[in-house]
Structures are given as C-alpha cells and as structure tokens.
C-alpha cells in the first residue's frame, strides 16, 4: 500500500540528494501542497486522454443537509475534481439507488420537465450541493421509490448522508489519514505526478534504468 507519507518522503529524499542551486528549505508541508496541485491537474488531463478513473480515486465525504424549500436540501462540500459529465461524483442512497449529479442548467430545466421533475437529481455549485427530493408521483413509480428512499435517509440519519467523490485535496475525506490511508491514485499516475513535481518545481529529471 502506498500512502501520501511514502510519496512525500520519496520526493524529499530525491530533492535533498540533488544539487539544487538555492538554499531553500523544502518542507513536508510544501511537498504535500505541490502533490495536491499536480495530482488534480494530472487526473483531469488523464481522463481527457481516456484513462479510466477507478474506485481507488474516490473518497467518502460526509454531507449535512439543510432543507431550503419544499423539495430541496443543501449541504456544503469540499472542492471536487470536476470531470466530464460529473464523473468524479457518486451519490447513492442507502438502498443503492443512484442520484445523478447534473450541471446547473440541466438541474433547473428538469424542475419544469413533465417527467424529470419527479426524479431525484443534484447539482454542485460553489462548494454547495443542492439535492432535489421530488414529491411522490403515481405516474413515475421509480421516481417515487427514489424520493421515498432519500426522505428515509434524511429523516433516519438526522439530515446526514455521504457520497464518494474524487477530491481536489485528499485530506478533505471523512476517513483519510495521510500517514496510513492508501493514496487515492493509481500507481501509474503516482509516478507521473512525482516526475511532474521534480521536473517542473525543482528542475530534477528522474532517470530510469
């Protein structure tokens, strides 16, 4: 298992072994900051090139909802790496019913749609997740099932739920320990991230035998 701590100290050891042209003290904190920045940009770029983002990239975050209208609830969320078609988010009820995360325009249009207005959906805007829990409909049985499932989750758990996302900062996950948890990235991309940091930030090029 590769932890963030492993990666940080691998980078620190490489940097300290190199002959840098200045006397700057490279700290653990700075390396973690660089790791976060490069990871986010490289994951986004990799998905555009067709790389599959598997479950290991996703982390759990806790949601604490507040009811704002008859059918809408909101919860703050940390910064998420937004991939094409909101692929970096997985939001399910406890009976494993998927709730689609859609863009803002689609969310507002669906509220007036004859069928879609009876189906649950959510949007994320400026670190705020808005969840629409539609009223029951005799015309859309499946929508009513999802709606009831969401209401049960919210009521039973005191307005708390969770979802899995690809986080900009892995440390924002509810159960993440950077010294013990597996780093949320594939081993192939971890190597790309390390090389990117060394090359772009410290002008060090790794030579592989």
C-alpha positions in Angstrom: 0.0 0.0 0.0 1.3 3.5 -0.9 0.4 6.3 1.5 0.8 10.0 0.9 3.5 10.0 3.5 5.5 7.4 1.4 5.3 9.6 -1.6 6.2 12.8 0.2 9.4 11.3 1.7 10.4 9.7 -1.6 10.2 13.2 -3.1 12.0 14.8 -0.2 14.8 12.2 -0.4 15.2 12.8 -4.1 15.3 16.6 -3.8 17.7 16.5 -0.9 20.1 14.2 -2.8 20.1 16.6 -5.8 22.3 19.6 -6.0 19.8 22.5 -6.0 21.0 26.0 -6.9 19.5 27.7 -3.8 19.4 27.2 -0.1 15.6 27.0 0.2 14.4 24.6 2.9 11.9 22.2 1.3 9.4 21.2 3.9 6.9 18.3 4.2 4.1 20.8 4.1 5.2 22.3 0.8 5.6 18.9 -0.8 2.1 18.0 0.2 0.8 21.2 -1.3 2.6 20.5 -4.6 1.4 16.9 -4.6 -2.2 18.1 -4.2 -1.9 20.6 -7.1 -0.1 18.3 -9.6 -2.4 15.4 -8.7 -5.6 17.4 -9.5 -4.3 18.6 -12.9 -2.9 15.3 -13.9 -6.1 13.3 -13.1 -8.1 15.8 -15.1 -5.8 15.6 -18.0 -5.6 11.8 -17.9 -9.4 11.4 -18.0 -9.5 13.6 -21.2 -7.0 11.2 -22.7 -9.2 8.2 -21.9 -7.6 6.9 -18.6 -10.2 5.1 -16.5 -10.8 6.6 -13.1 -11.4 3.6 -10.9 -12.8 3.2 -7.4 -9.4 3.8 -5.8 -9.6 7.5 -6.7 -12.9 8.0 -4.9 -13.1 9.0 -1.2 -16.0 9.4 1.2 -17.2 12.8 2.4 -20.0 13.5 4.9 -23.0 15.6 4.0 -25.0 17.6 6.5 -28.2 18.8 4.8 -30.4 21.8 5.5 -33.9 21.9 4.0 -34.3 25.1 2.0 -37.5 24.6 0.0 -40.3 22.0 0.0 -38.3 19.7 -2.3 -34.7 20.9 -2.0 -31.9 20.3 0.5 -28.4 21.8 0.6 -25.1 20.7 2.1 -21.6 22.2 1.9 -19.0 20.1 0.1 -15.2 20.3 -0.3 -13.6 21.1 -3.6 -14.1 18.2 -6.0 -12.1 17.5 -9.2 -14.9 18.0 -11.7 -14.5 15.6 -14.6 -16.6 15.3 -17.8 -20.3 14.6 -17.1 -19.7 14.9 -13.4 -17.9 11.6 -13.4 -16.0 12.5 -10.3 -19.0 12.0 -8.1 -21.0 9.1 -6.8 -24.1 9.8 -4.8 -26.3 6.9 -3.7 -29.0 6.3 -1.1 -28.6 3.5 1.4 -30.6 1.2 -0.8 -28.1 1.8 -3.6 -30.3 4.0 -5.7 -28.1 6.3 -7.8 -28.8 10.1 -7.7 -27.5 11.8 -10.8 -25.2 14.9 -10.4 -26.1 17.2 -13.3 -24.9 20.6 -14.4 -26.7 23.7 -13.3 -28.7 24.3 -16.5 -29.9 20.7 -16.7 -30.9 20.8 -13.0 -33.1 23.9 -13.4 -34.6 22.7 -16.7 -35.5 19.3 -15.2 -37.6 21.0 -12.4 -40.1 22.1 -15.1 -39.9 18.9 -17.2 -43.1 16.8 -17.3 -41.2 13.6 -16.3 -37.9 14.7 -14.9 -39.4 16.9 -12.2 -40.5 13.7 -10.4 -37.0 12.3 -10.4 -34.3 13.0 -7.9 -31.2 14.9 -9.0 -28.5 17.1 -7.6 -26.1 19.9 -8.6 -22.9 21.2 -7.2 -22.2 24.9 -7.4 -19.6 26.9 -5.5 -18.9 24.2 -3.0 -22.6 23.7 -2.3 -24.5 20.6 -3.2 -28.2 21.0 -3.8 -30.4 17.9 -3.7 -33.9 17.8 -5.1 -36.1 15.3 -3.4 -39.2 15.2 -5.6 -42.7 14.7 -4.4 -44.3 11.3 -4.9 -45.9 10.7 -8.3 -48.3 8.0 -9.3 -47.1 8.4 -12.9 -43.4 7.8 -12.2 -43.2 4.8 -9.8 -39.4 4.6 -10.0 -39.1 8.3 -9.2 -41.4 7.8 -6.2 -39.2 5.0 -4.9 -36.0 7.1 -5.1 -37.8 10.0 -3.5 -39.0 7.9 -0.6 -35.6 6.4 -0.2 -34.0 9.8 0.0 -36.5 11.0 2.5 -35.9 8.0 4.7 -32.2 8.6 4.6 -32.5 12.2 5.6 -35.0 11.6 8.4 -33.5 8.5 9.8 -29.9 9.9 9.8 -30.8 13.4 11.1 -30.2 15.1 7.7 -26.8 13.4 7.3 -25.7 11.3 4.3 -22.4 10.6 2.5 -21.1 10.4 -1.0 -18.0 9.3 -2.8 -16.0 11.8 -4.9 -12.6 12.5 -6.5 -11.4 15.2 -4.1 -9.1 18.1 -5.0 -7.5 17.6 -1.6 -7.5 14.0 -0.3 -7.3 15.3 3.2 -10.9 16.6 3.0 -12.2 13.0 3.1 -14.0 12.0 6.2 -11.8 8.9 6.9 -8.4 9.9 5.4 -5.1 9.7 7.3 -2.2 10.8 5.1 0.2 8.6 7.0 -1.9 5.4 7.0 -4.6 5.6 4.2 -3.9 4.4 0.7 -3.2 7.4 -1.6 -6.3 7.8 -3.8 -4.5 7.4 -7.2 -3.2 4.6 -9.4 0.5 3.7 -9.1 1.0 4.7 -12.8 -0.3 8.2 -12.2 1.6 8.5 -8.9 4.8 8.1 -10.9 3.7 10.7 -13.4 2.9 13.1 -10.5 6.2 12.6 -8.9 8.1 13.2 -12.1 6.0 16.3 -12.8 6.8 17.8 -9.4 10.5 17.1 -9.7 10.8 18.4 -13.2 8.6 21.5 -13.0 9.2 22.6 -9.5 12.8 21.6 -8.9 14.2 21.1 -12.4 15.1 17.5 -11.5 14.7 14.8 -14.1 14.4 11.2 -13.0 16.5 8.8 -14.9 15.1 5.3 -15.0 17.5 2.4 -15.7 
